[in-house]
Amino acid sequence: MLWLVRHGESAANAGAVTSDAVTIPLTDRGRRQADAVAAACPAPPAWIGLSAYLRARHTATPLLARFPASPIEELAVHEFTYLAAKRCANMDAAARQPLVDEYWARLAPDYCDGIGAETFIELCGRARSFLTLASLRPGLGVVFTHGHFIRAVLVAATYPSEGPSVGAMRRFAALRHGLPIPNGAVVRLSWEDGRWWTGGVDVSHLSNAE
């Protein structure tokens, strides 16, 4: 069993101006969501995976405190940063929106927006590498990651034979709006009979974290 946990609410999610995607902190609400994730975990994880980004690592903190013996590993499950840092520094979400719309209208899997940005092809490669690694790990794995990365994993799990095509990018783009993954949500996957099965987006544990 695999839990993909989207980080708790961050300052950027709450509308703050940010300049560095790596160091955006959690809000108070995000910390409550992190506590709720830890409380919902039914048993000590066989392994715990961490994004390098601060908001995901801080979301993991309560679970790490609850299960200090569980092995921890930093994985390439950081968020899909597709806009160049210098183009969107010191902007809030509303100010970035025209750049976001421009990127997704392009539908170019190999397009790189500039220094610090990743192509869709690179994102897909990370998602597939992660699924290969996770398929070899027995027991419950809990991975603290990000919304776009979770969607990339779901696309890769659902279409295992398809590469990072324009069609795959179009499906991913549709999931940005069609599959909300709230902060603190858990997406469950299981590896059975040589393929991944998905269990939807669970937010039931967050009822007391608002």
N, C-alpha and C positions, 0 to 999 in steps of 0.2 A: 504493500500500500504506500502511496505517495501523497503527501499533502503539499500543495503549492500555496503558500501564504502570501497574499499581497500585504505590503507594509501598511502600518497604521497611517492615519491622516498626517500629512506633512505640512510644513509651512506653505509650500507651493500649492498644495491641494486646498488650503484654506484661503488662498488668494494673495499671499504675500509676494513681494518682489524678490526674486532670487537671481543669483549669478553663477552658481556652480552646482551642477546636477548631483555631484558626488556627496556634497556636505549638507544638503538640505535636512534640517532636523524635524523631529516629530512635534506635533502640538500636544497639549494636554489631552485632548480627545484621542489622539493617536496613541499615547501611552496607555490610556484606558483600554483601547482596542488590543494593544499588545498583551496586557494582563488577561483579557478575555480569551485570546488565542491560547495562552499558556494554560489557563484553567480548563479549556476544552479538550486538551490533548489527553487521550484515554490511558496512555501507558508511556514509559520511557522510550523515546525514539531510538531505533537502531543506529540512526545517523541523522545529523542535522547539517543542512547546507546553507551557506550565507552568501548573499550578494556583498560586493565590496562597498555598496553605497550606505551611507550613515543611517538613513531612515529605515532601511531593512534590517541592519544590524541592531539598531535600538529596538525594533519590534521583536527581535529574537531574545532580547535580554531577559525578560521574565521566564521564558521557557528554559533558557540556559541555567537560570538560577534554580528552577524547579527540578531539572534533571541534569545535574552537573557531571554525571558519569557518561552521558551520551557523547559519542565522538562528534567533533565539529570539523567541517571542511569549508574553506572558501571556494566557491565555484563561479564560473563565468555566467552567472544568472542575473547580472545587472540589467538595468533598464535599457530599452532601445532608445538611444539618444541620436536622433536623426537630423537635428538642426545643429549647425555650427555654433559653438559656445559664444563666439564674439558677435554673432548676429542676434542673439536673444538674451545677452547678459543684461541684468538689471531690468527685466521685464516681468510683469505678472502674466497670468494665463490669458487674460483678455488681450493684452498687447501682443502676445505671441500668436494669437489665433490666425491672423492673415498668413504668417509664415507656415503654420501647420496646414492650413487649407491649400496653400501653394504646393507644399511637399506632396500631399496625398493626391492632388489633382494630376500630378506628373506621372504617377504609377510606373516608375522606373526602378526596377529592383537593384540595378547597379549604380544608381546615382548616389554620390557622396556630397553633402552640403558644405563640407569644409573641414578644417582642423577640429578634432574632437567629435566628429559625427561618424556614424556607422551606416553602412549600406544595408538594405533589406536582405541582400544575399548573406551578409555577415551575420545578421540576426538569425536567419534560418539555420545557418551552420552551427551557431551556438545552441539553438533549440534542439537540433537533431543530435548533436554530441551529448547534450545533457540527457536526453532520453535514452541513448545507448548506455551511458554510465548508470542511470537509475535502474534500467532493466536488469542489471547485474547485481544490484544491491538487495539482499533479503531484508525482510522486516519493514517496519514503518520508517519512512524517511520524511522529515519535515524540512522544507526548503523555504527560506524567507527571500522573497523576490519582488517582482513588480508587475503591474497590470499588462503592459505590452509584451513582456517576456512570457507571461502565462498564456496570452493569446497565441503567441508564436508556437509555444509548446502544443497547444490544443490543435492548431492547424497541422503541425508536423505529425501529431499522433493520429489525427483523423485521415490525413492523406499521406501515408508513409512512403509511397512510391513517387510522389511528386516533388520536384525540386523547386527552388525559389523563382518561379515563373511570374509573369504578369498576372495570371489567373490566381496564383497563391496570394499575391500581394493584394489583389482585389478582394479576395475572401477575408484576408486579415483586416483590410480597411473597413469592411462591412462589420466585422466583429467589434471594432472600436466603438460603434454605436449600438450594435445589436446585442452585444453580450456585456452588460455592465458587470464589473468586478469591483465592488466597493472596497474601500480601505479596510484591512483586517479580515477580508473574506478568505475562505479556504476552498480551494478547488482540489478535489480528490481524483486520483488516477490509480488504476491497478494494472499490473502486467500479468496477463493470463493468456495461455495458449498462443504465445508468440506475438501478441499485439497488445496495445494499450486500450483500456476502457476508461471512459471519463464519467464522473459522478455529479457533474453540475457544480454550481457555485453556492456555497453554504455560508449564510450570515446569521444563523440561528443563535450562535454563541455571543453575538454582539448586542443583544437586546438590552443589557445593562451598562453598555459602554458609551451611551450617547450623552 
